[in-house]
């Protein structure tokens, strides 16, 4: 069971990228059509920290020259100039898009496909846009969260041109484990979604993107990284996200080495 579910990461090859408010499905799996998996179009400048990565994943600006994404979106650590980060626009075809190449990748040490699903991408030059701070405690691991991405609107669907957004509620570890059993790593992961009805979720191509909310001061704060799930927006199966607060210290230490 673990091998099946862990294969359902929310990344995608560029030819078959997914959007939504974020969830993924393996090639060849069937899925009923979803209207953008519950998402609506984001306004230009609404989430200026959002980044699209050329391998078919999302991410957020952790620093002006570092993107935080999912470990399963990258292939190990080391020098890497093959990734292009697109930022500054909701329309990927906009002539105003900022495009910067990568120089290095740092995948979470010890990542083996179960938990620890985070990675950092160093950019060749800074992008002059707001960054997204990350949660360092579990204080914000509750309530409603925002998700956004350019991934598929349906399982196996095409990449979206425009950034879509949605809101999903927190799902407890107990309820998430009822869905996924031992595939869930509660200490590493946080779940969110409409568990009873489905209909809103992330999808293929949204992997690595942020799940975020407002902090007590009204600023955006990242609490999760799009990781995996069963299908896209299916009832009974919430989205699973890497729990940022668990790895905040590791992420900060790793970023300091780039």
KEBA-150653 format. One line per field, with one value per residue (C-alpha): residue number from 1; chain; x, y, z. Coordinates in nm, 3 decimals. Example, Ala and Ser with C-alpha at 12.3 -4.5 7.8 and 13.67 -1.06 7.14 Angstrom:
i: [1 | 2]
ch: [A | A]
u: [1.230 | 1.367]
v: [-0.450 | -0.106]
w: [0.780 | 0.714]
This chain:
i: [1 | 2 | 3 | 4 | 5 | 6 | 7 | 8 | 9 | 10 | 11 | 12 | 13 | 14 | 15 | 16 | 17 | 18 | 19 | 20 | 21 | 22 | 23 | 24 | 25 | 26 | 27 | 28 | 29 | 30 | 31 | 32 | 33 | 34 | 35 | 36 | 37 | 38 | 39 | 40 | 41 | 42 | 43 | 44 | 45 | 46 | 47 | 48 | 49 | 50 | 51 | 52 | 53 | 54 | 55 | 56 | 57 | 58 | 59 | 60 | 61 | 62 | 63 | 64 | 65 | 66 | 67 | 68 | 69 | 70 | 71 | 72 | 73 | 74 | 75 | 76 | 77 | 78 | 79 | 80 | 81 | 82 | 83 | 84 | 85 | 86 | 87 | 88 | 89 | 90 | 91 | 92 | 93 | 94 | 95 | 96 | 97 | 98 | 99 | 100 | 101 | 102 | 103 | 104 | 105 | 106 | 107 | 108 | 109 | 110 | 111 | 112 | 113 | 114 | 115 | 116 | 117 | 118 | 119 | 120 | 121 | 122 | 123 | 124 | 125 | 126 | 127 | 128 | 129 | 130 | 131 | 132 | 133 | 134 | 135 | 136 | 137 | 138 | 139 | 140 | 141 | 142 | 143 | 144 | 145 | 146 | 147 | 148 | 149 | 150 | 151 | 152 | 153 | 154 | 155 | 156 | 157 | 158 | 159 | 160 | 161 | 162 | 163 | 164 | 165 | 166 | 167 | 168 | 169 | 170 | 171 | 172 | 173 | 174 | 175 | 176 | 177 | 178 | 179 | 180 | 181 | 182 | 183 | 184 | 185 | 186 | 187 | 188 | 189 | 190 | 191 | 192 | 193 | 194 | 195 | 196 | 197 | 198 | 199 | 200 | 201 | 202 | 203 | 204 | 205 | 206 | 207 | 208 | 209 | 210 | 211 | 212 | 213 | 214 | 215 | 216 | 217 | 218 | 219 | 220 | 221 | 222 | 223 | 224 | 225 | 226 | 227 | 228 | 229 | 230 | 231 | 232 | 233 | 234 | 235 | 236 | 237 | 238 | 239 | 240 | 241 | 242 | 243 | 244 | 245 | 246 | 247 | 248 | 249 | 250 | 251 | 252 | 253 | 254 | 255 | 256 | 257 | 258]
ch: [A | A | A | A | A | A | A | A | A | A | A | A | A | A | A | A | A | A | A | A | A | A | A | A | A | A | A | A | A | A | A | A | A | A | A | A | A | A | A | A | A | A | A | A | A | A | A | A | A | A | A | A | A | A | A | A | A | A | A | A | A | A | A | A | A | A | A | A | A | A | A | A | A | A | A | A | A | A | A | A | A | A | A | A | A | A | A | A | A | A | A | A | A | A | A | A | A | A | A | A | A | A | A | A | A | A | A | A | A | A | A | A | A | A | A | A | A | A | A | A | A | A | A | A | A | A | A | A | A | A | A | A | A | A | A | A | A | A | A | A | A | A | A | A | A | A | A | A | A | A | A | A | A | A | A | A | A | A | A | A | A | A | A | A | A | A | A | A | A | A | A | A | A | A | A | A | A | A | A | A | A | A | A | A | A | A | A | A | A | A | A | A | A | A | A | A | A | A | A | A | A | A | A | A | A | A | A | A | A | A | A | A | A | A | A | A | A | A | A | A | A | A | A | A | A | A | A | A | A | A | A | A | A | A | A | A | A | A | A | A | A | A | A | A | A | A | A | A | A | A | A | A | A | A | A | A | A | A]
u: [0.000 | 0.279 | 0.448 | 0.122 | 0.031 | 0.382 | 0.392 | 0.099 | 0.312 | 0.179 | 0.455 | 0.429 | 0.635 | 0.602 | 0.388 | 0.122 | 0.138 | -0.150 | -0.314 | -0.582 | -0.579 | -0.353 | -0.360 | -0.201 | -0.279 | -0.066 | -0.055 | -0.336 | -0.558 | -0.918 | -1.076 | -1.404 | -1.370 | -1.317 | -1.368 | -1.013 | -1.039 | -1.229 | -0.991 | -1.047 | -0.803 | -0.564 | -0.523 | -0.194 | 0.026 | -0.201 | 0.063 | 0.389 | 0.604 | 0.468 | 0.715 | 0.668 | 0.953 | 1.035 | 1.035 | 0.659 | 0.641 | 0.557 | 0.749 | 0.772 | 1.046 | 1.207 | 1.467 | 1.502 | 1.749 | 1.618 | 1.300 | 1.146 | 0.985 | 0.930 | 1.210 | 1.035 | 1.051 | 1.431 | 1.688 | 1.932 | 2.161 | 2.444 | 2.516 | 2.223 | 2.170 | 1.883 | 1.587 | 1.414 | 1.211 | 0.929 | 0.797 | 0.619 | 0.311 | -0.010 | -0.007 | 0.284 | 0.273 | 0.303 | 0.590 | 0.644 | 0.742 | 1.073 | 1.276 | 1.591 | 1.803 | 1.906 | 2.265 | 2.231 | 1.978 | 1.967 | 1.730 | 1.630 | 1.901 | 1.772 | 1.477 | 1.355 | 1.004 | 0.830 | 0.829 | 1.107 | 0.955 | 1.134 | 1.413 | 1.582 | 1.678 | 1.945 | 1.889 | 2.153 | 2.038 | 1.789 | 1.427 | 1.306 | 0.972 | 0.831 | 0.935 | 0.710 | 0.814 | 0.781 | 0.619 | 0.866 | 0.606 | 0.276 | 0.078 | -0.064 | -0.131 | -0.506 | -0.802 | -0.831 | -0.533 | -0.470 | -0.332 | -0.228 | -0.064 | -0.047 | -0.104 | -0.375 | -0.743 | -0.820 | -0.622 | -0.384 | -0.489 | -0.282 | -0.082 | -0.276 | -0.170 | -0.305 | -0.237 | -0.537 | -0.613 | -0.845 | -0.904 | -0.894 | -0.957 | -0.719 | -0.771 | -0.656 | -0.387 | -0.647 | -0.884 | -0.597 | -0.463 | -0.812 | -0.776 | -0.411 | -0.313 | 0.058 | 0.141 | 0.097 | 0.397 | 0.220 | 0.538 | 0.641 | 0.309 | -0.007 | -0.334 | -0.601 | -0.909 | -1.284 | -1.266 | -1.643 | -1.724 | -1.396 | -1.399 | -1.114 | -0.752 | -0.413 | -0.327 | -0.052 | 0.192 | 0.122 | 0.389 | 0.629 | 0.390 | 0.304 | 0.005 | -0.023 | -0.244 | -0.231 | -0.038 | -0.151 | -0.004 | -0.193 | 0.111 | 0.127 | 0.304 | 0.376 | 0.264 | 0.289 | 0.446 | 0.231 | 0.341 | 0.100 | -0.249 | -0.489 | -0.627 | -0.733 | -1.006 | -1.156 | -1.398 | -1.235 | -0.879 | -0.740 | -0.423 | -0.102 | 0.156 | 0.505 | 0.475 | 0.702 | 0.739 | 0.889 | 1.174 | 1.206 | 1.542 | 1.678 | 1.557 | 1.723 | 2.051 | 2.046 | 1.969 | 2.270 | 2.497 | 2.375]
v: [0.000 | 0.240 | 0.194 | 0.274 | 0.582 | 0.721 | 0.699 | 0.939 | 1.246 | 1.573 | 1.644 | 1.598 | 1.595 | 1.923 | 1.767 | 1.658 | 1.904 | 1.951 | 2.246 | 2.295 | 2.400 | 2.084 | 1.679 | 1.409 | 1.086 | 0.818 | 0.789 | 0.576 | 0.617 | 0.712 | 1.024 | 1.204 | 1.557 | 1.826 | 2.197 | 2.308 | 2.099 | 2.378 | 2.661 | 3.014 | 3.239 | 3.435 | 3.808 | 3.945 | 4.018 | 3.837 | 3.575 | 3.733 | 3.462 | 3.186 | 3.020 | 2.780 | 2.534 | 2.398 | 2.031 | 2.060 | 2.161 | 2.464 | 2.642 | 2.958 | 3.215 | 3.126 | 3.393 | 3.617 | 3.369 | 3.043 | 2.849 | 2.605 | 2.308 | 1.933 | 1.678 | 1.450 | 1.727 | 1.709 | 1.438 | 1.456 | 1.741 | 1.924 | 2.171 | 2.199 | 2.458 | 2.277 | 2.423 | 2.745 | 2.932 | 3.153 | 3.420 | 3.754 | 3.661 | 3.462 | 3.409 | 3.184 | 3.324 | 3.685 | 3.888 | 4.024 | 3.685 | 3.675 | 3.369 | 3.268 | 2.953 | 2.736 | 2.688 | 2.431 | 2.195 | 2.069 | 1.779 | 1.703 | 1.482 | 1.129 | 1.169 | 0.825 | 0.890 | 0.880 | 1.213 | 1.474 | 1.603 | 1.937 | 2.076 | 2.408 | 2.545 | 2.815 | 3.070 | 3.232 | 3.577 | 3.722 | 3.783 | 4.115 | 3.991 | 3.929 | 3.604 | 3.368 | 3.311 | 2.960 | 2.844 | 2.752 | 2.613 | 2.426 | 2.732 | 2.784 | 2.418 | 2.468 | 2.642 | 2.707 | 2.713 | 2.860 | 2.653 | 2.774 | 2.634 | 2.592 | 2.215 | 2.004 | 2.078 | 1.706 | 1.390 | 1.345 | 1.682 | 1.957 | 2.231 | 2.549 | 2.878 | 3.087 | 3.051 | 2.907 | 2.930 | 2.766 | 2.722 | 2.390 | 2.312 | 2.136 | 1.759 | 1.593 | 1.326 | 1.076 | 1.143 | 1.146 | 0.815 | 0.670 | 0.742 | 0.651 | 0.422 | 0.368 | 0.557 | 0.881 | 1.002 | 1.216 | 1.372 | 1.490 | 1.557 | 1.766 | 1.704 | 1.937 | 1.910 | 1.854 | 1.499 | 1.436 | 1.580 | 1.625 | 1.868 | 2.098 | 1.986 | 2.017 | 1.796 | 1.683 | 1.966 | 2.138 | 1.945 | 2.165 | 2.458 | 2.616 | 2.567 | 2.890 | 3.111 | 3.444 | 3.467 | 3.669 | 3.984 | 3.932 | 3.824 | 3.513 | 3.216 | 2.876 | 2.570 | 2.300 | 2.189 | 2.004 | 1.640 | 1.357 | 1.210 | 0.964 | 1.104 | 1.467 | 1.600 | 1.257 | 1.228 | 1.057 | 1.135 | 1.476 | 1.625 | 1.544 | 1.819 | 1.822 | 1.991 | 2.293 | 2.362 | 2.016 | 2.101 | 2.478 | 2.456 | 2.210 | 2.432 | 2.739 | 2.554 | 2.415 | 2.755 | 2.904 | 2.663 | 2.759]
w: [0.000 | 0.087 | -0.249 | -0.430 | -0.230 | -0.217 | -0.596 | -0.606 | -0.556 | -0.684 | -0.932 | -1.307 | -1.621 | -1.807 | -2.078 | -1.831 | -1.546 | -1.300 | -1.116 | -0.862 | -0.520 | -0.527 | -0.555 | -0.779 | -0.957 | -1.123 | -1.499 | -1.632 | -1.326 | -1.389 | -1.244 | -1.280 | -1.421 | -1.157 | -1.227 | -1.145 | -0.833 | -0.668 | -0.755 | -0.878 | -1.060 | -0.838 | -0.895 | -1.023 | -0.722 | -0.475 | -0.387 | -0.508 | -0.348 | -0.575 | -0.812 | -1.100 | -1.160 | -1.505 | -1.399 | -1.338 | -0.970 | -0.762 | -0.490 | -0.284 | -0.233 | 0.099 | 0.029 | -0.275 | -0.423 | -0.272 | -0.357 | -0.107 | -0.281 | -0.233 | -0.212 | -0.461 | -0.721 | -0.741 | -0.801 | -0.512 | -0.405 | -0.580 | -0.856 | -1.095 | -1.369 | -1.543 | -1.351 | -1.451 | -1.190 | -1.319 | -1.084 | -1.067 | -1.271 | -1.247 | -1.627 | -1.722 | -2.076 | -1.963 | -2.109 | -1.757 | -1.618 | -1.431 | -1.525 | -1.337 | -1.366 | -1.074 | -0.959 | -0.679 | -0.529 | -0.170 | -0.110 | 0.250 | 0.404 | 0.451 | 0.215 | 0.105 | -0.022 | 0.317 | 0.501 | 0.492 | 0.166 | 0.131 | -0.083 | -0.157 | -0.497 | -0.516 | -0.793 | -1.011 | -0.902 | -0.652 | -0.751 | -0.613 | -0.481 | -0.132 | 0.034 | 0.229 | 0.589 | 0.726 | 1.048 | 1.321 | 1.563 | 1.528 | 1.641 | 1.290 | 1.209 | 1.233 | 1.075 | 0.703 | 0.469 | 0.126 | -0.159 | -0.503 | -0.814 | -1.189 | -1.175 | -1.332 | -1.287 | -1.324 | -1.261 | -1.555 | -1.695 | -1.853 | -1.686 | -1.622 | -1.774 | -1.488 | -1.116 | -0.933 | -0.562 | -0.310 | 0.061 | 0.247 | 0.615 | 0.852 | 0.889 | 1.211 | 1.214 | 1.337 | 1.046 | 0.798 | 0.930 | 0.894 | 0.523 | 0.467 | 0.755 | 0.802 | 0.481 | 0.675 | 0.876 | 1.141 | 1.278 | 0.930 | 0.758 | 0.794 | 0.611 | 0.474 | 0.257 | 0.247 | 0.374 | 0.362 | 0.020 | -0.164 | -0.455 | -0.348 | -0.353 | -0.513 | -0.810 | -1.047 | -1.103 | -0.771 | -0.580 | -0.387 | -0.370 | -0.036 | 0.192 | 0.386 | 0.605 | 0.788 | 1.117 | 1.418 | 1.263 | 0.936 | 0.734 | 0.518 | 0.677 | 0.520 | 0.717 | 0.450 | 0.123 | -0.131 | -0.113 | -0.201 | -0.184 | -0.343 | -0.665 | -0.680 | -0.449 | -0.382 | -0.085 | 0.211 | 0.099 | 0.202 | 0.061 | 0.247 | 0.300 | 0.445 | 0.787 | 0.759 | 1.132 | 1.184 | 0.947 | 1.000 | 1.177 | 0.918 | 0.633 | 0.785 | 0.839 | 0.487 | 0.334 | 0.512 | 0.323 | -0.024]
